[in-house]
Amino acid sequence: MSNTNDSGTSRHFLRQWIEEDVASGSTGGKVVTRFPPEPNGYIHIGHAKAICLDFGMAALFGGECHLRLDDTNPAKESDEFAENIKKDIRWLGFQWSGEGDGAEKGFYNASNMFDAL
């Protein structure tokens, strides 16, 4: 099976763009991605696809993927959903940057950055 479509462009355009950025040096030699779900429900198939893309591209290029919960309305968010998102990421076979080393490196809440944003 060919990796190009009828127009001659790669079907893996995201990988192609990342490869070009790495080759040009614009990434500083490191690929860092993020998965930014809203912790207001359980993940669905679209989230699972995004997890595989975000974590998979980071892994493919020896980089890291951060988990940043997009809790823009913290009063309406639930720890239950946040913990289940983490559990589902692990169930899909992925690990965010810094997980397991006793630190919160690689895990963020958007609400913690409101002042900077």
Summary of the structure (lengths in Angstrom):
residues: 117
radius of gyration: 16.2
end to end distance: 45.0
largest distance: 49.5
contacts: 293
relative contact order: 0.16
helix: 41%
strand: 13%
